[in-house]
Amino acid sequence: MKVVIIGAGVVGLSIAVNLARRGAEVTVIERNSAGSGTSSTSYAWVNANNKEPQSYFDLNLAGMRAHAEIAGSGAWLQQTGHVELATDDAHRFELEERTARLQQMGYPAEHISASRARELVPDLLIPDDCDSIVSFASESCCYPLPFVGHLLREAALEGVTILTGLNVERLEARGHGANVILEDGTVLAANHVVSAAGRWTNQITALAGVPPVMFEFTEPGDVTVGYLTITNPLPTSLTGLVTSPRLNVRPAGGGRLMLQALDLDVSADPTCVPDTSSVIATEFIDRLRGVLQNTAEAEIVELQVGQRAMPRDGLSVIGPAESAPWLYLVATHSGITLAPLLGSGVAGEIFGDSEPLFADFRPSRLAGDKVVNVPEAPRHPGEQ
Ligand SMILES: Cc1cc2nc3c(=O)[nH]c(=O)nc-3n(C[C@H](O)[C@H](O)[C@H](O)COP(=O)(O)OP(=O)(O)OC[C@H]3O[C@@H](n4cnc5c(N)ncnc54)[C@H](O)[C@@H]3O)c2cc1C
């Protein structure tokens, strides 16, 4: 069986490795370099914390388990846990309700005291009005580029061909399969084509005459965009994820921290990215100093506007296109959490299995003008 995969992000590479292990002849086409898409601009928090409805929670929980299984001692995944603090009434109420719901489903979620929070995060500054703190012990920090590196090594071991710097320009149905035509004129015949093109998925569906399934960026602050900032190396002892009223913070490697402040995303605009000395960068630093000690010397050294791969209902698209069954579509937010599960599950489906966890995420539910619940942009602590 010959399979062409479009896109060498974490999702495409994970599917490639699993297909090759099952004996498929796999070629991955990537127009830039491996990992250069959203996979390298991600908060990369592996969790099922605020994922609804139930089937999306189940999918993400299985994603967490699949990550842990393949990670072993792999340096790209650290089960650090996550501590969330609430101060205002609305957040406190939402956190209490979410914690109770997660506990009922057997997801590790535990109310903790301020002193326990300081044991877990020694440099944590806890506001006086904070009376609700929850620890989510099973959640992890992923380091996406080491993860991409791992997948590239596995792909090489399994004999996957990866062609980088080449755009897929045309798709032509041929019998039960298709020809994939690259910008240099190369024609690749495939029994199956997998689109793992992330936020560019609508470009691939257009090539196949299939209706679009994704949101496109339309205006600053919409659901597809969010700031991510990285500090200089700091003498703070943060090892895990902290979600606090005005800032989410995690280690970024090398003593640096990654910061996210979802309420600031209202101005996020990928066509006009502020620099590292801008007002927005200064605001991130001010907020950090209110959350962690030993951050007096903090500076923002990288400020990015990430662009989410966002299906039209904010969930995932996993399955063959209805009108072009040779084209298997995979596009999702939470792709860092889901990549290992998508790898094994999609490979299984292409070999004829059916993955029950994917049943609610078929592309047909979004096709054409079907009405969907439009997701709101994440604006509160704990969202992504
Ligand atoms: C601000 C932000 C925060 C996030 N936080 C989290 C989080 O905490 N946890 C989590 O799980 N997820 C998070 N995500 C989402 C996650 O990062 C993405 O879902 C994931 O990286 C998507 O991976 P992918 O492989 O599908 O796409 P990508 O990494 O974008 O890969 C797609 C690839 O396809 C290539 N491509 C596209 N079109 C073509 C073509 N025609 N020809 C050849 N190549 C093509 C692109 O160049 C690209 O490299 C976040 C995302 C953002 C933006």
The ligand as an SDF file (V2000), in Angstrom:
LIG
                    3D

 53 58  0  0  0  0  0  0  0  0999 V2000
   -1.1540   29.5370   20.7460 C   0  0  0  0  0  0  0  0  0  0  0  0
   -1.3290   28.0270   20.6380 C   0  0  0  0  0  0  0  0  0  0  0  0
   -1.3440   27.2590   21.7900 C   0  0  0  0  0  0  0  0  0  0  0  0
   -1.5220   25.8700   21.6940 C   0  0  0  0  0  0  0  0  0  0  0  0
   -1.4970   25.1360   22.8330 N   0  0  0  0  0  0  0  0  0  0  0  0
   -1.6600   23.8060   22.7710 C   0  0  0  0  0  0  0  0  0  0  0  0
   -1.5970   23.0390   23.9460 C   0  0  0  0  0  0  0  0  0  0  0  0
   -1.3620   23.5730   25.0310 O   0  0  0  0  0  0  0  0  0  0  0  0
   -1.7800   21.6790   23.8440 N   0  0  0  0  0  0  0  0  0  0  0  0
   -2.0280   21.0680   22.6410 C   0  0  0  0  0  0  0  0  0  0  0  0
   -2.2100   19.8520   22.6010 O   0  0  0  0  0  0  0  0  0  0  0  0
   -2.0740   21.7980   21.4930 N   0  0  0  0  0  0  0  0  0  0  0  0
   -1.9040   23.1340   21.5360 C   0  0  0  0  0  0  0  0  0  0  0  0
   -1.9330   23.8750   20.3960 N   0  0  0  0  0  0  0  0  0  0  0  0
   -2.2820   23.2180   19.1320 C   0  0  0  0  0  0  0  0  0  0  0  0
   -1.1540   22.3880   18.5370 C   0  0  0  0  0  0  0  0  0  0  0  0
    0.0630   23.1040   18.5700 O   0  0  0  0  0  0  0  0  0  0  0  0
   -1.5270   22.0360   17.0930 C   0  0  0  0  0  0  0  0  0  0  0  0
   -2.7980   21.4050   17.0960 O   0  0  0  0  0  0  0  0  0  0  0  0
   -0.5310   21.0650   16.4600 C   0  0  0  0  0  0  0  0  0  0  0  0
    0.7720   21.5820   16.5250 O   0  0  0  0  0  0  0  0  0  0  0  0
   -0.9240   20.8120   15.0140 C   0  0  0  0  0  0  0  0  0  0  0  0
    0.0460   19.9470   14.4420 O   0  0  0  0  0  0  0  0  0  0  0  0
   -0.1170   19.5030   12.9400 P   0  0  0  0  0  0  0  0  0  0  0  0
    0.9540   18.5130   12.6820 O   0  0  0  0  0  0  0  0  0  0  0  0
   -1.5240   19.1130   12.6950 O   0  0  0  0  0  0  0  0  0  0  0  0
    0.0650   20.8530   12.1000 O   0  0  0  0  0  0  0  0  0  0  0  0
    1.4010   21.6740   11.7020 P   0  0  0  0  0  0  0  0  0  0  0  0
    2.4540   21.5380   12.7380 O   0  0  0  0  0  0  0  0  0  0  0  0
    0.9590   23.0440   11.3450 O   0  0  0  0  0  0  0  0  0  0  0  0
    1.9110   20.8880   10.4170 O   0  0  0  0  0  0  0  0  0  0  0  0
    1.2790   21.0180    9.1570 C   0  0  0  0  0  0  0  0  0  0  0  0
    2.3740   21.0480    8.0990 C   0  0  0  0  0  0  0  0  0  0  0  0
    1.7830   20.9390    6.8050 O   0  0  0  0  0  0  0  0  0  0  0  0
    2.5970   21.6470    5.9000 C   0  0  0  0  0  0  0  0  0  0  0  0
    1.8130   21.9300    4.6980 N   0  0  0  0  0  0  0  0  0  0  0  0
    0.6360   22.6020    4.6320 C   0  0  0  0  0  0  0  0  0  0  0  0
    0.1900   22.6350    3.3590 N   0  0  0  0  0  0  0  0  0  0  0  0
    1.0950   21.9780    2.6070 C   0  0  0  0  0  0  0  0  0  0  0  0
    1.2100   21.6870    1.1970 C   0  0  0  0  0  0  0  0  0  0  0  0
    0.2780   22.0940    0.2960 N   0  0  0  0  0  0  0  0  0  0  0  0
    2.2810   20.9950    0.7580 N   0  0  0  0  0  0  0  0  0  0  0  0
    3.2370   20.5620    1.6320 C   0  0  0  0  0  0  0  0  0  0  0  0
    3.1920   20.8250    2.9780 N   0  0  0  0  0  0  0  0  0  0  0  0
    2.1380   21.5090    3.4480 C   0  0  0  0  0  0  0  0  0  0  0  0
    2.9720   22.9010    6.6850 C   0  0  0  0  0  0  0  0  0  0  0  0
    4.1350   23.5120    6.1790 O   0  0  0  0  0  0  0  0  0  0  0  0
    3.1610   22.3510    8.1080 C   0  0  0  0  0  0  0  0  0  0  0  0
    4.5220   22.0870    8.4240 O   0  0  0  0  0  0  0  0  0  0  0  0
   -1.6980   25.2460   20.4350 C   0  0  0  0  0  0  0  0  0  0  0  0
   -1.6360   26.0190   19.2720 C   0  0  0  0  0  0  0  0  0  0  0  0
   -1.4470   27.3910   19.3690 C   0  0  0  0  0  0  0  0  0  0  0  0
   -1.3540   28.2090   18.1050 C   0  0  0  0  0  0  0  0  0  0  0  0
  1  2  1  0
  2  3  1  0
  2 52  2  0
  3  4  2  0
  4  5  1  0
  4 50  1  0
  5  6  2  0
  6  7  1  0
  6 13  1  0
  7  8  2  0
  7  9  1  0
  9 10  1  0
 10 11  2  0
 10 12  1  0
 12 13  2  0
 13 14  1  0
 14 15  1  0
 14 50  1  0
 15 16  1  0
 16 17  1  0
 16 18  1  0
 18 19  1  0
 18 20  1  0
 20 21  1  0
 20 22  1  0
 22 23  1  0
 23 24  1  0
 24 25  2  0
 24 26  1  0
 24 27  1  0
 27 28  1  0
 28 29  2  0
 28 30  1  0
 28 31  1  0
 31 32  1  0
 32 33  1  0
 33 34  1  0
 33 48  1  0
 34 35  1  0
 35 36  1  0
 35 46  1  0
 36 37  1  0
 36 45  1  0
 37 38  2  0
 38 39  1  0
 39 40  1  0
 39 45  2  0
 40 41  1  0
 40 42  2  0
 42 43  1  0
 43 44  2  0
 44 45  1  0
 46 47  1  0
 46 48  1  0
 48 49  1  0
 50 51  2  0
 51 52  1  0
 52 53  1  0
M  END
$$$$
